[in-house]
């Protein structure tokens, strides 16, 4: 019961961080993807199933508030979470550089997926390469990776502290 | 990392999630999916007032963080300045100690540390012109009771004017040496004759306790004697105007004009003792 409340609280907290604080952290139209960082963290610490389910739920919420292709983020977040969970089994995820590599990998999956899906369901005015290599995607990608490094470290310390207590 | 108990179930759940997502993407325009979206939106989206509160407090929170960061930066700057000043103060104290040691070793008399406060006369009653006036500086500027008040003459010499008797935060009352209740120990310059200058509530001073055989003449300069507890010795006070000729067995008296009244008194000088730095 306690764990359920904790997870709901974290879910709401990250949603608020993403949807309300995103405006304040925006840099040239791009901002860090806190939900992606949370999913990567879940994939590393709790495994592929939890990460995939969390990704699905976060994706529903984002898709509901978004005017983009409905269901796009459900698919991408859950897929990213699942594959990060699989990948984390094969490498030492306690090392900061491993976490950075995983974060880069997750961001590539996510932003590439977004670009491809948007291209597939667009009116065909831009090519696939134009859809992938656009300025906003790059800013979001770098912002997410840069924010993820201290964020993952912070979450790791919090997690260790909670375990010790 | 947590090990999953049943990897097969995990894969099945993942496949279901992917299928649901794909179905949602492809059927997103259908009324059923639109209805589901609207329903979740209705559940997830906060009420207007709640959303307003969230936005409001989000802005406040961001502003608070911004001000906190700015205060932290200012604090760091002030800390750095404080360290620099502390270091300078330490150096100053060390140099002062060396200076004092050298002065002691060489047996050189030390000069006193004094500070000068320039003050303007803000109130001077015509009916009590030679009794008192009020200065526009007070305790906030370092003034205190019993401090001597001088006037700077055109030739750069300071002459005695009076002493502070009442001090307030931003003003001080000065009793002049010409006040009836004032008496300053004086001497005749160059003649080593000690006497007392008493005020008469007028332009002149009554010089009393002059030894009857003393050689005092009109035009002699009167200065403060070392017996004064307020004025420094040698400060100019006045000039002898007349000497009594009445026969006397012990003392004779003289009248003197004060020097400060020869100029228009509107600004005076107060010498205050400078506090030593810790």
Interface residues (C-beta under 8 A of the other chain):
Chain A: X16 X20 X21 X24 X44 X45 X46 X47 X48 X49 X50 X52 X53 X56 X59 X60 X61 X63 X64 X65 X69 X70 X71 X72 X74 X75 X78 X79 X82 X88 X89 X93 X117 X121
Chain B: X1 X2 X3 X4 X9 X10 X13 X14 X17 X18 X20 X21 X22 X23 X24 X25 X28 X33 X37 X40 X41 X44 X45 X54 X55 X58 X62
